[in-house]
Amino acid sequence: ALLAQALATEILIAALARTRADFGLAKMLGSLEVNLCILAPAVLGILWSAKEWVSVANVKIDGHPDILANQDSKAKQSAQDIVAEMIKISKTISEGAMSFLFAEYTYMAVYIVLFSVILVFFTGVPTTIAFVVGAVTSIICGWIGMKIAVFTNVRTTHQCWKNLTAGFDVAIQGGCVMGLSLVSIGVLALFALVEIFKGHFSFENSEAMYEAIAGYGLGGSSIALFGRVGGGIYTKAADVGADLSGKNDYGLDEDDYRNPACIADNVGDNVGDIAGMGADLFGSFAESTCAALVLAASSPDLRGIWCAQMYPVLISSLGIVVGLLTLMVLGIFYKVKDMPDVEKALKGILVISTVLMTPVVIALSKWCLPETFSMGAGYEEVKWWYCAMSIMLGLWSGLIIGYVTEYYTSHSYTPVREIAETQKQSAATGIIYGLALGYLSCIIPVICLGVTILVSHTLCGMFGVALGALGMLGTMTMGLTIDAYGPISDNAGGIAEMSGLPETVRGLTDCLDAAGNTTAAIGKGFAIGSAALVSLALFGAFTVRAKVTSVDILNPWVFTGLLFGAMMPYAFAAWTMKSVGTAANDMVKECLEQFPKIMGPEKMAPDYEKCIRISTEASLREMLAPGALVILSPLVAGLGFGKNCCAGLLSGALVSSVQLAISMSNTGGAWDNSKKYISAGGLGKEFVKGSEAHKNSVTGDTVGDPLKDTSGPALNIVMKLTAIISLVFGTAIAEFSNAEGGPFWA
């Protein structure tokens, strides 16, 4: 398949070259065509999202009375009682998720107002407007994702009561609403900003205008910080608390309705993996596009050509069309009839979208860019296909990183099974193996990132790195679709368990959930890889704006910043992990107070609301310190100690964060799937639930929860937010530096 793809690519390049030779620059896209190519896919994506939302809404939750006779009859309640319980549980999850979002958005609103005042003073009104638009857009996208997720979960459960295919279809429909709407709204908001700034503000040149628009990326990434950290603390406080009190102390199954923390756990799945991941990838999209726009505007050959200037935005907008085509052909190549088909179909979504995106990138590069153009000193003869190559390197590196992540975290392969074998003896050996696995899993992704950066930078400079990041995010519509699918199917399993559905239904939801866990790990790999490329591209744009000509580690200010930057991810991870531990401890205490009355003769109903409140309050309280570290560090380094120190800090934070994020995420994912492998009888019937090996695996899973769902993924924000803040404040940082790049007071 790869050979055929390569051959097709060569043929397409040759055909486009002949066409360009015949027609010359006259055939480059005009302003009207460019605007249509941006607006039409975005509008189409929103309309398709609305269509899929209606399709999900049309699923009637009636218990399938026409086919009920064919179902497993092990359910303890009547069908109508089960349906009523499903609706009640779903409503509780929805209300818990929305109450958390409302509380979190209140904190965000205060931050937006306060930080806008700082931005106006240091950067001006246009940047502040872009910042507010980016933040509000990210909030809207997170809200849409959360609404569709909690709306779809119960319908996925209900359709699994019918058959596997129906359950899978509705979960994917719900997921694609988030994927398509987020990218579509993001593209429309960014394009609207560009048009408004062109028509209503005066700038020295187009480069200054796009530097102001970089505030859009800052707004998106700021919301991602709170969404990732707050959401991550919420979900893992509930998950760890539920595991420690329910599984270990009382031997309850996951999502047992008697566990007071089980609803908070299901709410947390949406808070962390829907709102958090959505905001994270929205931030990556906004930042990589803004970095590419700034760098394109710095080229005298590109800034005067509208289609060349809008080239970065067109990559994302046409990615929406690729996503729609992927959804249309998915059923042809990957039909979901049996359990093994689910994981194949989810991975097939990524493969199909990557293959389809490749010729689109080549054609777009040919029709938008001049035959040769300059990107500054040392890059005077950049060819259009250099840019196409940079994007494709990012596109295919993302897929490779995803599959490597799957290899190290799926129980279908040797690494996770090795951990499971060691857990027969003790929890300690399993933890040792898991840590080693995480460190090993860094090797191939770092090689992929290194090759992408080296080749892209050699061909196009920092512009090539920014395009590599956009390439990795070129299939973001589908990446978000399968990412949202994960918590939807996870919640579906929880609702099935708590509402007393037949065991066959829980078996189907578990199948959907297991596949979702694997693709969630792939999604984290994509997010970390793209964050590294985005951060480097933003760093390049910062050096241009702050006039940093070189980063010399022999300079004492650079090396000091480098050391501090390398330390930041560890401090950030320590604070977030400790926050999870503190909040989980409160959750365990609450659960252990309730359990004697729940399990005793009183048969008291669990107080779900109190556990939801504990997670909400803890997550909002604990996210402030890590957030302050990330936001203030580049400002203190740049304004207090000069642009060289800030450059060193950004370099250290990037290099350190990417390794730590990959290892933490994969270690936690491997421990989680080791537990699932043992639970499913992978080590033999004598090592299933209740065995010593299973208890050891639960310990590993509990330790890994904050690694894979809180600290690890949130390190993406450390990389990106420090870089985008430095870019936005680049001019001020340069003014607060002396002639050598040191602090103004030295």
Secondary structure, 3 states (H helix, E strand, C coil): CHHHHHHHHHHHHHHHHHHHHHHHHHHCCCHHHHHHHHHHHHHHHHHHHHHHHHHHHCCCCCCCCCCHHHCCCCCCCCHHHHHHHHHHHHHHHHHHHHHHHHHHHHHHHHHHHHHHHHHHHHCCHHHHHHHHHHHHHHHHHHHHHHHHHHHHHHHHHHHHCCCHHHHHHHHHHHHHHHHHHHHHHHHHHHHHHHHHHHHHCCCCCHHHHHHHHCHHHHHHHHHHHHHHHHHHHHHHHHHHHHHHHHHHHHCCCCCCCCCCCHHHHHHHHHHHHHHHHHHHHHHHHHHHHHHHHHHHHCCCCCCCCHHHHCHHHHHHHHHHHHHHHHHHHHHHHCCCCCHHHHHHHHHHHHHHHHHHHHHHHHHHHHHHCCCEECCCCCCCCEEHHHHHHHHHHHHHHHHHHHHHHHHHHCCCCHHHHHHHHHCCCCHHHHHHHHHHHHHHCCHHHHHHHHHHHHHHHHHHCHHHHHHHHHHHCCCHHHHHHHHHHHHHHHHHHHHHHHCCCCHHHHHHHHHHHHHHHHHHHHHHHHHHHHHHHHHHHHHHHHHHHCCCCCCCCCCHHHHHHHHHHHHHHHHHHHHHHHHHHHHHHHHHHHHHHHHHHHHCCCCCCCCHHHHHHHHHHHHHHHCHHHHHHHHHHHHHHHHHHCHHHHHHHHHHHHHHHHHHHHHHHHHHHHHHHHHHHHHCCCCCHHHCCCCHHHHHHHHHHHHHHHHHHHHHHHHHHHHHHHHHHHHHCHHHHHHCECCCCCECCC
